[in-house]
């Protein structure tokens, strides 16, 4: 059996050489059948590698596609200066559409438009498809057979998530018009309706209810601005661009 210290070095070397997330099963394939560590030992070694990064400028992160080394988010202000090209920015419309898909998938374009209260342009959908953050997972059995969209592993990897369960918990009741006012957004017409967001894995229809009922039900919940800050921090969303349309 390979000693733990050597196993950790092998894992470190493999992750550095791969340059992309490596699943645990792939790491196990590095070893011959007779020398293959037990799953428990592999997991212990990975934990040890992660612990050894505690005081370093990088960390071991588990995302949907596997394990990878990455620069700590708090250092991005300095590390980003290595590249002259500025990170691409996305409009609030793009991020809003992506968030709705993430929390309500699988969902059709028509359903997204009902929730947002405005039309979802083909360009927005194309942007998400080109980044491979969403994909078509089927077609709803209704007239026109609209495509149903869901997020991908690439979406989870990009936003540092191992699974949809790691998405921050949203308040069950959201007033999108209030959110637009708080964020001073004018790139979309405010929805002006109260929407109940379902569980990420659920496939329920949205529910529109009376504002007075919502006000009573929402007593004791966190401010919307605080919830949005949690979402942005957890997902590492880039601030929206000033333009209303996504970049070419």
ChimeraX attribute file (.defattr): number of C-alpha atoms within 10 A of each C-alpha:
attribute: neighborCount
match mode: 1-to-1
recipient: residues
	/A:1	10
	/A:2	12
	/A:3	10
	/A:4	16
	/A:5	11
	/A:6	11
	/A:7	19
	/A:8	21
	/A:9	13
	/A:10	16
	/A:11	21
	/A:12	18
	/A:13	11
	/A:14	15
	/A:15	19
	/A:16	14
	/A:17	9
	/A:18	10
	/A:19	11
	/A:20	15
	/A:21	19
	/A:22	19
	/A:23	15
	/A:24	17
	/A:25	11
	/A:26	10
	/A:27	17
	/A:28	17
	/A:29	10
	/A:30	13
	/A:31	13
	/A:32	9
	/A:33	9
	/A:34	7
	/A:35	11
	/A:36	16
	/A:37	18
	/A:38	11
	/A:39	12
	/A:40	9
	/A:41	16
	/A:42	20
	/A:43	13
	/A:44	15
	/A:45	22
	/A:46	21
	/A:47	13
	/A:48	14
	/A:49	19
	/A:50	18
	/A:51	13
	/A:52	13
	/A:53	13
	/A:54	11
	/A:55	8
	/A:56	10
	/A:57	12
	/A:58	15
	/A:59	19
	/A:60	21
	/A:61	19
	/A:62	21
	/A:63	21
	/A:64	22
	/A:65	18
	/A:66	18
	/A:67	21
	/A:68	21
	/A:69	18
	/A:70	16
	/A:71	14
	/A:72	14
	/A:73	13
	/A:74	9
	/A:75	11
	/A:76	10
	/A:77	8
	/A:78	8
	/A:79	12
	/A:80	12
	/A:81	10
	/A:82	7
	/A:83	8
	/A:84	7
	/A:85	8
	/A:86	8
	/A:87	9
	/A:88	11
	/A:89	16
	/A:90	21
	/A:91	19
	/A:92	22
	/A:93	22
	/A:94	23
	/A:95	18
	/A:96	14
	/A:97	19
	/A:98	22
	/A:99	15
	/A:100	19
	/A:101	23
	/A:102	23
	/A:103	23
	/A:104	24
	/A:105	22
	/A:106	24
	/A:107	25
	/A:108	20
	/A:109	18
	/A:110	14
	/A:111	16
	/A:112	21
	/A:113	15
	/A:114	14
	/A:115	20
	/A:116	23
	/A:117	16
	/A:118	14
	/A:119	13
	/A:120	17
	/A:121	14
	/A:122	9
	/A:123	14
	/A:124	20
	/A:125	18
	/A:126	13
	/A:127	17
	/A:128	19
	/A:129	16
	/A:130	11
	/A:131	12
	/A:132	14
	/A:133	21
	/A:134	23
	/A:135	18
	/A:136	16
	/A:137	15
	/A:138	15
	/A:139	15
	/A:140	14
	/A:141	9
	/A:142	7
	/A:143	6
	/A:144	8
	/A:145	11
	/A:146	16
	/A:147	17
	/A:148	19
	/A:149	24
	/A:150	21
	/A:151	23
	/A:152	17
	/A:153	18
	/A:154	17
	/A:155	21
	/A:156	21
	/A:157	22
	/A:158	15
	/A:159	17
	/A:160	18
	/A:161	21
	/A:162	18
	/A:163	15
	/A:164	16
	/A:165	11
	/A:166	12
	/A:167	18
	/A:168	16
	/A:169	13
	/A:170	17
	/A:171	16
	/A:172	12
	/A:173	20
	/A:174	17
	/A:175	18
	/A:176	19
	/A:177	16
	/A:178	17
	/A:179	16
	/A:180	17
	/A:181	11
	/A:182	11
	/A:183	10
	/A:184	9
	/A:185	16
	/A:186	12
	/A:187	15
	/A:188	14
	/A:189	13
	/A:190	18
	/A:191	19
	/A:192	14
	/A:193	19
	/A:194	20
	/A:195	21
	/A:196	18
	/A:197	20
	/A:198	19
	/A:199	15
	/A:200	18
	/A:201	13
	/A:202	12
	/A:203	13
	/A:204	13
	/A:205	12
	/A:206	16
	/A:207	13
	/A:208	13
	/A:209	13
	/A:210	10
	/A:211	13
	/A:212	9
	/A:213	9
	/A:214	17
	/A:215	11
	/A:216	9
	/A:217	11
	/A:218	15
	/A:219	8
	/A:220	7
	/A:221	11
	/A:222	10
	/A:223	10
	/A:224	18
	/A:225	13
	/A:226	9
	/A:227	16
	/A:228	16
	/A:229	11
	/A:230	15
	/A:231	17
	/A:232	13
	/A:233	13
	/A:234	15
	/A:235	17
	/A:236	13
	/A:237	14
	/A:238	15
	/A:239	13
	/A:240	18
	/A:241	17
	/A:242	14
	/A:243	13
	/A:244	16
	/A:245	16
	/A:246	23
	/A:247	14
	/A:248	5
